[in-house]
Amino acid sequence: MARQGTLRIGLAGLGSIGVQVARLLDAGIDGLTLAAVAASDQDKARQRLEGFRTQPRIGTLDALSDTDVVVEMLPARAFADIARPTLERGATLVVASAGALLSHMDLVDVARRTGGRIIVPSGAILGLDAVRAACEDRVASIAIETRKSPASLAGAPYLAQQGIDVHALRTATTIFRGNAEEAARAFPANTNVAAALALAGLGPRETEIRVIADPAVDRNIHTITVESAVARFTSHIDIVPNPENPRSGQLTSRSIIACLRDMVSPVRIGT
């Protein structure tokens, strides 16, 4: 039973990111309680949550229907299955799959109608506060270069469509240039960073992205450049990949926790 004033958190997905978020919540954060988890393989989910101090309810997506906040960590194809019902009941949706949100922007109208909220954590991106501030004035351009190992890019639809074998690459190779909207379709599991940048800034069609497959790197590397009337800046971050899923970084789960902590903290730092 949650304490009075405590936010009941539901996790949609218990993959490599979800299990880290679950562990951090179970370790204890004042004002937050892990109430329910939805997983496609519920037996595996129970094994992953074995030994937790408080056992959340485990079930299908319907198991999250009474939670205050739902953290979405699903494959892009399943995004709307949890996003829409969560917002329809006026709850808060924390989105890990920012790229999927670009294809479902009608959900903003749902949230506006019901009083629900959509929150996109910074995730594996640096400097979103500065991007948002710069966009209060004139911005000439926002671009991101994403450099990842071939293993972390393997399986993307774009590679199959273009006949690109990333495992055959011996040197750093640009495999994609386009905007964030195009990148979200081409690399649904790899470009959530670009999608978050687009949502914070100029929008998906005006945000440029370059994806590089580099066999010499063992981290997910993102470099953002912004040219605006009030500032010119570059941010660069090297992120340790998640050992269970190299397509995502270790920072993502911590960013989600920081986002949840902000919801109950009396002090908030940053925009």
C-alpha positions, -999 to 999 in steps of 0.1 A, spaced: 0 0 0 14 34 -10 18 60 17 -5 91 15 10 115 -10 32 89 -26 32 86 -64 24 51 -76 47 42 -105 39 17 -132 66 4 -156 56 -5 -191 83 -29 -201 110 -47 -180 138 -49 -205 173 -37 -200 162 -2 -191 131 -12 -172 149 -36 -148 174 -9 -139 146 16 -132 128 -10 -111 159 -17 -90 166 20 -84 130 25 -73 130 -5 -50 162 8 -34 139 36 -20 130 71 -31 108 92 -8 75 99 -24 77 72 -50 66 35 -49 69 9 -76 33 -3 -78 30 -24 -110 50 -38 -139 38 -48 -173 59 -73 -192 53 -96 -222 71 -125 -204 57 -123 -169 75 -154 -156 108 -138 -166 97 -105 -150 91 -123 -117 126 -138 -118 140 -103 -125 122 -88 -95 130 -117 -72 145 -104 -39 129 -69 -42 120 -54 -9 84 -47 -21 69 -68 -48 50 -48 -74 20 -63 -92 31 -80 -125 8 -84 -154 -2 -70 -188 -5 -33 -197 -39 -33 -180 -20 -38 -147 -9 -2 -149 -44 13 -151 -45 25 -115 -10 40 -113 -3 78 -111 27 77 -135 35 52 -162 70 49 -175 70 37 -211 99 15 -221 85 -5 -249 94 -13 -286 82 15 -308 54 -6 -323 38 -10 -289 41 27 -278 5 37 -285 -9 6 -266 1 22 -233 5 59 -242 -31 64 -253 -50 47 -224 -26 64 -198 -33 98 -212 -70 91 -217 -74 86 -179 -55 118 -172 -24 102 -158 13 111 -164 33 94 -192 71 94 -190 84 85 -224 116 66 -231 107 60 -268 109 96 -279 112 85 -315 78 68 -313 62 99 -298 71 117 -331 46 94 -349 19 99 -323 18 137 -318 -20 136 -317 -15 123 -281 -7 159 -271 -43 168 -278 -54 139 -257 -33 151 -228 -46 186 -232 -82 174 -232 -79 150 -201 -53 169 -180 -27 142 -186 10 149 -191 37 137 -214 72 140 -201 103 132 -221 134 127 -199 167 140 -211 179 104 -214 212 101 -231 214 137 -242 233 167 -228 222 203 -228 184 201 -234 180 230 -210 202 252 -231 184 241 -263 150 250 -249 163 283 -236 179 292 -270 146 283 -288 129 311 -269 147 333 -295 158 329 -331 176 296 -339 194 291 -372 202 254 -369 203 224 -345 222 193 -355 233 161 -339 259 135 -348 254 101 -333 284 77 -334 279 41 -323 295 7 -327 282 -16 -355 267 -40 -329 246 -12 -314 231 -3 -348 226 -38 -361 190 -48 -368 178 -13 -378 152 -13 -406 171 12 -426 202 -10 -428 181 -39 -443 164 -15 -467 197 -1 -479 216 -34 -479 242 -21 -454 262 -48 -434 275 -27 -405 296 -57 -393 316 -56 -425 327 -20 -418 364 -15 -409 365 23 -405 341 49 -393 313 53 -419 284 77 -422 254 54 -428 226 80 -425 220 117 -431 186 133 -427 162 149 -402 150 135 -369 116 125 -384 133 103 -410 158 90 -384 130 78 -361 116 56 -389 150 44 -400 165 36 -366 135 33 -341 157 18 -314 188 41 -319 177 77 -323 156 86 -293 182 112 -285 176 130 -318 139 128 -312 142 143 -278 164 171 -292 138 177 -319 109 180 -294 130 204 -273 140 225 -302 131 232 -338 109 201 -344 116 168 -362 118 181 -397 143 209 -389 166 189 -367 195 175 -387 211 141 -378 241 122 -390 246 86 -379 281 71 -380 289 34 -375 324 32 -360 340 -1 -352 366 17 -331 342 29 -304 327 11 -275 304 39 -263 274 57 -277 287 92 -286 264 122 -293 276 157 -304 250 185 -306 257 218 -323 233 248 -319 235 282 -338 211 307 -323 207 345 -318 215 342 -281 242 314 -280 264 292 -301 273 259 -284 284 224 -288 277 195 -264 295 162 -265 288 131 -244 302 95 -244 278 71 -228 286 36 -215 262 12 -233 238 -9 -214 255 -44 -212 221 -61 -219 212 -39 -248 240 -19 -265 214 2 -284 207 21 -252 231 37 -226 235 33 -189 225 70 -185 189 64 -197 176 46 -166 192 72 -143 177 100 -163 142 84 -158 148 82 -121 160 118 -119 128 128 -138 106 108 -113 124 122 -84 117 158 -96 80 150 -95 81 147 -57 110 169 -48 104 203 -31 134 217 -51 139 214 -88 172 222 -105 172 231 -142 146 242 -167 
